[in-house]
Amino acid sequence: MAKEPLHVLRAIKKFIIPLSPPVYAFESSIRSTPFRILISVLLSARTQDPVTEKAAARLFAVAATPETMSRLSPEQMNRLIYPVGFYRTKARNILAICAILKQSGKFPSSLDEMLALPGIGPKSASLVLALAFGIPTIAVDTHVFRISRRLGWASGRTPDAVQKELQNLFPRRNWSQVNQVLVGFGQTICRPVRPKCTECVLKKTCPSSKMRSTAENMK
């Protein structure tokens, strides 16, 4: 009989902790303030966590608040956050966000407020709310999308559809664990290309691993 998804999630977490997934170091490094979390999450899109962590450290060493960061020129911002993916677009969005926060005098704490910020989509908004405020959310990035479908937890063809399936699958109190665990799993074992199925704690139960093993035996 298949194990409950929550038991599987916990087994994955226990398995990957000794592997030191980059996501653990990244999330630990950005948790000091909601603003740092927001900017770091924005920088992380389409960028590996170690690159994001270094770029965020350079940026926050120069400017740590919306007020001081808003005084940076686009050229300064570009230099500080390079080589994160789409750094010029992210630089413009960061400066625009700083201007908004500086004017409003408060930090957004709801999904709608977060989505109103330039460059912040549903995945980033969910992740910021979870990390900054402990609000239960499931942020569906490429790792979560891929692994959820590989494990048979979801069949949706869009991140929104997969998010709804996962929300129905896991207790609300565990929602925020899903992203961190599956991202770490995707960074170390369940990779997009050439996943390490033979080393995986789920090799005997994962539907995708069984299919891959069958295909290999038929060659």
C-alpha positions as CSV (number, residue, x, y, z in Angstrom):
1,M,0.0,0.0,0.0
2,A,1.3,3.4,-1.0
3,K,2.4,5.7,1.9
4,E,0.6,8.9,2.6
5,P,2.1,11.9,0.8
6,L,2.9,13.6,4.1
7,H,4.9,10.5,5.2
8,V,6.7,10.5,1.8
9,L,7.5,14.2,2.2
10,R,9.0,13.6,5.6
11,A,11.0,10.7,4.3
12,I,12.4,12.9,1.5
13,K,13.3,15.7,4.0
14,K,15.2,13.3,6.2
15,F,17.0,11.8,3.2
16,I,18.2,15.1,1.7
17,I,19.3,17.0,4.8
18,P,22.7,15.3,4.8
19,L,23.1,16.2,1.1
20,S,23.0,20.0,2.0
21,P,20.7,21.2,-0.8
22,P,21.5,24.8,-1.8
23,V,17.9,25.9,-1.0
24,Y,18.6,25.3,2.7
25,A,21.5,27.7,2.8
26,F,19.7,30.2,0.6
27,E,16.6,30.4,2.8
28,S,18.7,30.6,5.9
29,S,20.7,33.5,4.6
30,I,17.7,35.6,3.6
31,R,15.4,35.3,6.7
32,S,16.6,38.4,8.5
33,T,13.8,40.8,7.3
34,P,10.7,40.5,5.1
35,F,12.3,43.1,2.7
36,R,15.4,41.0,2.3
37,I,13.3,37.9,1.7
38,L,11.2,39.7,-0.9
39,I,14.2,41.0,-2.9
40,S,16.1,37.7,-2.6
41,V,13.1,35.7,-3.9
42,L,12.8,38.1,-6.8
43,L,16.5,37.7,-7.6
44,S,16.2,33.9,-7.4
45,A,13.8,33.5,-10.4
46,R,15.6,31.5,-13.2
47,T,18.8,31.6,-11.1
48,Q,20.6,29.0,-9.1
49,D,20.5,29.5,-5.3
50,P,24.3,30.0,-4.8
51,V,24.4,32.7,-7.4
52,T,21.3,34.4,-5.9
53,E,22.8,34.2,-2.4
54,K,26.0,36.0,-3.5
55,A,24.1,38.6,-5.5
56,A,21.8,39.3,-2.6
57,A,24.7,39.6,-0.2
58,R,26.5,42.2,-2.5
59,L,23.3,44.2,-2.8
60,F,22.4,44.3,0.9
61,A,25.9,45.1,1.9
62,V,25.4,48.4,0.0
63,A,21.8,49.0,0.7
64,A,19.6,47.2,3.2
65,T,16.3,49.2,3.2
66,P,13.9,50.4,0.6
67,E,15.0,54.0,1.2
68,T,18.7,53.4,0.7
69,M,18.2,50.9,-2.1
70,S,16.0,53.4,-4.0
71,R,18.9,55.8,-4.2
72,L,20.9,53.3,-6.3
73,S,21.1,54.0,-10.0
74,P,20.0,51.4,-12.5
75,E,23.7,50.9,-13.5
76,Q,24.7,50.4,-9.9
77,M,21.9,47.9,-9.4
78,N,22.8,46.0,-12.6
79,R,26.4,45.6,-11.4
80,L,25.5,44.5,-7.9
81,I,23.0,41.8,-8.9
82,Y,24.8,40.5,-12.0
83,P,24.9,37.6,-13.0
84,V,21.4,36.6,-11.9
85,G,19.1,35.7,-14.7
86,F,17.4,38.7,-16.4
87,Y,19.3,41.0,-14.2
88,R,18.4,44.2,-16.0
89,T,14.7,43.5,-15.7
90,K,15.1,42.5,-12.1
91,A,17.1,45.7,-11.4
92,R,14.2,47.8,-12.8
93,N,11.7,45.9,-10.8
94,I,13.6,46.1,-7.5
95,L,14.0,49.9,-7.9
96,A,10.2,50.2,-8.6
97,I,9.4,48.0,-5.6
98,C,11.6,50.2,-3.4
99,A,9.8,53.3,-4.6
100,I,6.5,51.7,-3.8
101,L,7.5,50.6,-0.3
102,K,9.1,53.9,0.4
103,Q,6.0,55.8,-0.5
104,S,3.5,53.5,1.2
105,G,5.6,53.1,4.4
106,K,4.4,49.5,5.0
107,F,5.3,46.1,3.8
108,P,2.7,44.0,1.9
109,S,1.5,41.1,3.9
110,S,-1.3,39.6,1.7
111,L,-1.3,37.7,-1.6
112,D,-3.0,40.5,-3.5
113,E,-0.7,43.2,-2.1
114,M,2.3,41.0,-3.0
115,L,1.1,40.3,-6.6
116,A,0.7,44.0,-7.1
117,L,4.5,44.5,-6.9
118,P,6.5,44.6,-10.2
119,G,8.1,41.3,-11.0
120,I,6.3,39.3,-8.3
121,G,4.2,36.4,-9.6
122,P,2.2,33.8,-7.7
123,K,5.1,31.5,-7.0
124,S,7.3,34.3,-5.6
125,A,4.4,35.8,-3.7
126,S,3.6,32.5,-2.0
127,L,7.2,31.9,-1.1
128,V,7.6,35.4,0.4
129,L,4.4,35.0,2.5
130,A,5.6,31.6,3.8
131,L,9.2,32.7,4.6
132,A,8.4,36.2,5.9
133,F,5.2,35.7,7.8
134,G,4.8,32.0,8.2
135,I,1.6,32.0,6.2
136,P,0.8,28.5,4.9
137,T,1.3,28.5,1.2
138,I,2.6,26.1,-1.5
139,A,4.9,27.9,-4.0
140,V,5.0,25.9,-7.2
141,D,8.3,26.4,-9.0
142,T,9.8,24.1,-11.7
143,H,11.1,21.6,-9.1
144,V,7.7,21.3,-7.3
145,F,5.9,21.1,-10.6
146,R,8.1,18.4,-12.0
147,I,8.4,16.2,-8.8
148,S,4.7,16.4,-7.9
149,R,3.9,15.0,-11.3
150,R,6.6,12.4,-11.1
151,L,5.4,11.1,-7.8
152,G,1.8,11.0,-9.0
153,W,0.7,13.7,-6.5
154,A,-0.5,16.0,-9.3
155,S,-1.5,15.8,-12.9
156,G,-2.2,19.5,-13.6
157,R,-0.6,21.1,-16.6
158,T,-0.1,24.6,-15.0
159,P,1.5,25.7,-11.7
160,D,-1.9,26.9,-10.5
161,A,-3.5,23.6,-11.1
162,V,-0.7,21.7,-9.4
163,Q,-0.9,24.1,-6.4
164,K,-4.6,23.4,-6.0
165,E,-4.0,19.6,-6.1
166,L,-1.2,19.8,-3.6
167,Q,-3.3,22.0,-1.3
168,N,-6.0,19.3,-1.3
169,L,-3.3,16.6,-0.7
170,F,-1.5,18.1,2.3
171,P,-2.8,19.5,5.6
172,R,-2.7,23.3,5.6
173,R,-0.2,23.3,8.5
174,N,2.3,21.5,6.2
175,W,1.9,23.6,3.1
176,S,5.0,25.7,3.6
177,Q,7.2,22.6,3.9
178,V,6.4,21.3,0.4
179,N,8.4,23.9,-1.6
180,Q,11.6,23.7,0.5
181,V,11.6,19.9,0.6
182,L,10.8,19.3,-3.1
183,V,13.2,22.1,-4.2
184,G,16.0,20.5,-2.2
185,F,15.1,17.1,-3.6
186,G,15.1,18.4,-7.1
187,Q,18.5,20.1,-6.6
188,T,20.2,16.9,-5.3
189,I,18.4,13.7,-6.4
190,C,15.2,14.2,-8.5
191,R,16.9,16.3,-11.1
192,P,15.3,17.4,-14.4
193,V,17.7,15.4,-16.5
194,R,19.3,12.1,-15.4
195,P,17.6,11.9,-11.9
196,K,19.5,9.7,-9.5
197,C,16.8,7.1,-9.1
198,T,19.1,4.3,-8.0
199,E,20.3,6.5,-5.1
200,C,16.8,7.7,-4.1
201,V,15.0,6.8,-0.9
202,L,11.8,6.4,-3.1
203,K,13.3,4.1,-5.7
204,K,11.0,1.2,-4.8
205,T,7.8,3.2,-4.7
206,C,8.1,6.1,-7.1
207,P,6.0,5.6,-10.2
208,S,8.5,7.4,-12.5
209,S,11.4,5.4,-11.1
210,K,9.5,2.1,-11.9
211,M,8.8,3.3,-15.4
212,R,12.4,4.3,-16.0
213,S,13.7,1.0,-14.6
214,T,11.3,-0.9,-16.9
215,A,12.4,1.1,-19.9
216,E,16.0,0.4,-19.1
217,N,15.4,-3.3,-18.8
218,M,13.7,-3.4,-22.2
219,K,16.7,-2.0,-24.0
